[in-house]
Amino acid sequence: MHQPLHLFLQLTIPLLWIFLVSSCTNSTARSNTPQELLLFQKTPCYGTCPAYNATFYSDGTVLYEGLRYVPVQDTLSLRLTKNQLQEVQATLKDLNHTSLENNYLSTFTDIPSSYLTFYKDNKEVKRIKHQQEGPEKLQQVIKQLHELVMQLLNERQE
């Protein structure tokens, strides 16, 4: 009667061990996956306004998609330096996006928009549409992000 139990344990314990090891490996791989921090978008206007999307990730990767009136109309993977990444993270934290309104709109129809979509644990937590006015700090962050993306593109072309 003990022999079937012994055989069962001999077969089950190695399978349980493999299952435990593989599940630990998967959770480690997931925790090392870069997290989305921010999707920064510039929309077109009726003129020559730059239009692009730039997704910033926790590992310093920036996935860029150039649409119109930008130096590169293509999809590229750009890379922030460690200092640039720390500056972006500090700037976003200092912005305190949860205290901002969702929209800062203009009455003009030809004005481009900037969208900032914030993420936590790869889930969207806030999306801000900016066209005009709004807090000075928000306007500065939009300007800094745009300048940073253009700088990364120019460095890549050199």
Buried (B, 14 or more C-beta within 10 A) or exposed (E): EEEEEEEEEEEEEEEEEEEEEEEEEEEEEEEEEEEBBBBBBBBBBEEEBBBBBBBBBBEBBBBBBBBBBBEBEEEBEBEBEEEBBEBBBEBBEEBEBEEBEEEBBEEEEEBBBBBBBBBEEEEEEEBBBBBEEBBEEBBEBBEEBBEBBBEBBEEBEE
